[in-house]
Amino acid sequence: MPTIDIEQTRNQARALLDSRIESVTTLVKTRQRITDLREQLADAEREDKRAYVRATKDGWSPEELKKLGLESGAAARRRKPATTRTSDENSPSTDDGVTGAE
């Protein structure tokens, strides 16, 4: 049976751990970037709202701004289509096809 070199084994173990530490470090950096970008987006949305209000106070009507492609950011977000589920897909049924709601 060959002799086990403790230093060589420790170095191999460190190399494996370093690789794992590197991947989790990359994950942490990526998550932090997401957090930073979300904060930047929130700041930009607040600025957009202030600019829209300022434009309306300067005499632009919401209809005029909309014609220019500048409708309220809040209105644009509300208009995104919502995903809905049909009641048939979510209702429990029995073997004979009758739903449990009867």
C-alpha positions in Angstrom: 0.0 0.0 0.0 1.5 3.4 -1.0 2.3 6.0 1.7 -0.2 8.8 2.0 1.5 12.3 1.9 -0.4 14.5 4.4 0.8 17.8 2.8 -0.1 16.6 -0.7 -3.6 15.6 0.6 -4.1 18.9 2.4 -3.1 20.8 -0.8 -5.5 18.8 -2.8 -8.3 19.4 -0.3 -7.5 23.2 -0.3 -7.7 23.3 -4.1 -11.1 21.6 -3.9 -12.3 24.1 -1.3 -10.8 27.0 -3.1 -12.9 26.1 -6.2 -16.0 25.8 -4.0 -15.3 29.1 -2.3 -14.7 30.8 -5.7 -18.1 29.6 -7.0 -20.0 30.8 -3.9 -18.1 34.1 -4.1 -19.3 34.6 -7.6 -22.8 33.8 -6.5 -22.7 36.4 -3.8 -21.3 39.0 -6.2 -24.1 38.3 -8.7 -26.8 38.5 -6.0 -25.3 41.8 -4.8 -25.4 43.1 -8.4 -29.1 42.2 -8.6 -29.8 44.0 -5.4 -27.9 47.1 -6.6 -29.7 47.1 -10.0 -33.1 46.7 -8.3 -32.3 49.8 -6.1 -31.2 51.7 -9.3 -34.4 50.7 -11.0 -36.5 51.9 -8.0 -34.6 55.2 -8.0 -35.2 55.6 -11.8 -38.9 54.9 -11.3 -39.2 57.5 -8.6 -37.4 60.0 -10.9 -39.7 59.1 -13.7 -42.8 59.7 -11.6 -41.4 63.1 -10.5 -40.6 64.1 -14.1 -44.1 63.0 -15.2 -45.8 65.1 -12.5 -43.5 68.0 -13.4 -44.6 67.7 -17.0 -48.3 67.8 -16.1 -47.7 70.8 -13.8 -46.0 72.5 -16.7 -49.2 72.2 -18.7 -48.9 68.9 -20.5 -52.1 66.8 -20.3 -51.9 63.1 -19.7 -53.6 62.6 -23.1 -50.9 64.7 -24.8 -48.1 62.9 -23.1 -49.7 59.5 -24.0 -49.8 60.6 -27.7 -46.1 61.3 -27.4 -45.5 57.8 -26.0 -45.0 59.2 -22.5 -47.9 57.9 -20.6 -47.6 57.6 -16.8 -45.2 54.9 -15.7 -47.8 53.7 -13.2 -50.5 53.4 -15.8 -48.1 51.5 -18.1 -47.3 49.0 -15.4 -51.0 48.5 -14.5 -51.8 47.6 -18.1 -49.5 44.5 -18.2 -51.6 41.4 -18.8 -52.3 39.5 -15.7 -51.9 35.7 -15.8 -55.2 34.0 -14.8 -56.0 30.4 -14.2 -59.2 28.8 -15.1 -61.3 27.3 -12.4 -61.4 24.0 -14.2 -57.7 23.5 -13.9 -57.6 24.1 -10.2 -60.7 22.3 -9.1 -60.3 18.9 -7.5 -62.3 16.2 -9.4 -63.4 12.7 -8.7 -63.0 9.7 -10.9 -66.4 10.3 -12.6 -65.3 13.8 -13.6 -67.5 15.6 -11.1 -65.8 18.5 -9.2 -65.7 18.6 -5.5 -67.8 21.8 -5.4 -71.1 20.1 -5.6 
